[in-house]
């Protein structure tokens, strides 16, 4: 065999062994049977936060490089400008955060933030769509005119954040925002059907104001369903109200309504009164219940009334609830 052929063969063998060596090292550092490692490698969802964090880090390094070399700063700024010119969603969202909050030495500029978020939303950046919509909503003091309300709904839909299969707390708040617009008819006419569907997604993703709105709408309409369709909705209503009643005095009040209406078992009105009194002590909003305030009455049996008062005091002592307001919050990536 010619000498050059032997050398080529040896070089090829060395390359093969090199690849095998790298693969073996990776296998040792990441056990083959480790389900967490396997999930991390397979998960596409984990790539998005990583890209967003890289965008924030690039902006941060550009600001911190002021004292570094001029060449390094110019290189970083050119990279940022290139990503913005290519309209990369991660950089657009990061730049929107920077403009909204005045980060990295950049001036605070809400109009500019809205523009960056909107550009990202048009490229299906879900959180950017929510941020742009929330900026518009808050700037109009939660009463946008018809054109702005339509624009908000369009941003939410185009960015995919209010698609019904989207999960998470940001989606929960985005659906609540869409529901509010439909429920109040801000986009032209009231659409309680759409409002209900958006409240339902908000509720199922754990946003407390959405839970209250969903339960209130559901409790007012579930009786109109045929009996064979009713039970799954009644079961969800019971379970959700029971789980979240200590998170909101209004949900606590609604739990009393469910007892009074017979959707949850009661005897002698004890549990309805129990929840109504707790809600009143927790600071329920006037009008939070479909029932009037005079529904809170003493039970006819004095012994039962004493037991009821003791139960209320014990529950309040055991569950120290601080008043909390659940405001719609921006989905910050950079901070």
Secondary structure, DSSP 8 states (H G I E B T S, - for coil): --HHHHHHHHHHHHHHHHHHHHHHHHHHHS-TT-HHHHHHHH-SHHHHHHHHHHHHHHHHHHHHGGGS-HHHHHHHHHHHHHHHHTT-HHHHHHHHHHHHHT-TT----HHHHHHHHHHHHTTT-HHHHHHHHHHHHHHTTT---HHHHHHHHHHHHHTTTTSTT--SHHHHHHHHHHHHHHHHTTTSS--HHHHHHHHHHHHHTT-HHHHHHHHHHHHHHGGGS-HHHHHHHHHHHHHHHHHHGGG-HHHHHHHHHHHHHTSS--STTHHHHHHHHHHHHHT--TTSSSS-GGG----SSHHHHHHHHHHHHHHHHHS-------------S--
